[in-house]
Amino acid sequence: MHEARLTLYELAGADLELRFSPHCWKTRMALAHKGLVARCLPWHFTEKSRIAFTGLETVPVLEDRNTAIGDSWQIAQHLEQSYPDRPSLFGPAAALPLTAFVNQWVDATLLPAMARILLLDIHRLLIPEDQTYFRASREARFGATLEDIVAPVADNLHHLRQSLAPLRRQLRSQPYLAGATPAYADYCVFGLFMWARCTSSREVLTADDPIDAWRNRLLDAFGGMARSATRPFLPCVGGDDGR
Ligand SMILES: N[C@@H](CCC(=O)N[C@@H](CS)C(=O)NCC(=O)O)C(=O)O
């Protein structure tokens, strides 16, 4: 049962059970970390009016009793401050700015690199109105058609894997980015892998990548919550990435 006071608006595909947003996954993991259960409502890109009360046009949005919070980072702060008796999302005070840095690194560097792999897969999973909006907004953002953005598959995968180098090195000596146990820094990066898992049949890591073991640990966390998330039925993507 969810706690009646918490409602999370999450991006959904044409299949309303398909919740694939990397930012919403950060919040899902943060809620689970705090041992909180929210009522999770599906939301589509073109349903801006449903979240207009936040003044924002993006999800996640969390309603906690009479407060509405938008932006995954703000939501994480809210959860930490409002539920101090639950496990900390950040750890000691010094870890907060470092976690903020990880969040920025993910959003500025890893997210666009992952987008170049997933954009067309995402488009296929949306309701028609969202498809039109998504194509126009992302093509304007990236300056090319969705098809052209994803076409250099091998280069795009290579670029993402190279961008993941700091994470890979860190995970050679510790199980989680935050140390011995996972924290919000881990969820910031993990959200990206849920984005891939819930939209595409393409494996973005090589089989021997140490990041894979970390990803598996987080897929299994909280009773396998992330592992059991709905995935799309997709034909296997053909073609070798060549690396
Ligand atoms: N900085 C925001 C970014 C949220 C965001 O971009 N969410 C996407 C879904 S992954 C969205 O709602 N996009 C709406 C749009 O593109 O119009 C956060 O961390 O919550």
The ligand as a Gaussian input file, in Angstrom:
#p B3LYP/6-31G(d) Opt

LIG

0 1
 N       16.192000      18.745000     -14.118000
 C       14.959000      17.998000     -14.197000
 C       14.803000      17.402000     -15.581000
 C       13.514000      16.631000     -15.715000
 C       13.202000      16.248000     -17.154000
 O       13.829000      16.725000     -18.119000
 N       12.215000      15.382000     -17.281000
 C       11.763000      14.978000     -18.610000
 C       11.404000      13.497000     -18.606000
 S       12.871000      12.513000     -18.469000
 C       10.517000      15.750000     -18.947000
 O        9.603000      15.809000     -18.155000
 N       10.503000      16.385000     -20.112000
 C        9.386000      17.143000     -20.522000
 C        9.634000      17.780000     -21.848000
 O       10.624000      17.490000     -22.501000
 O        8.781000      18.553000     -22.253000
 C       14.926000      16.926000     -13.117000
 O       16.011000      16.507000     -12.679000
 O       13.842000      16.545000     -12.683000

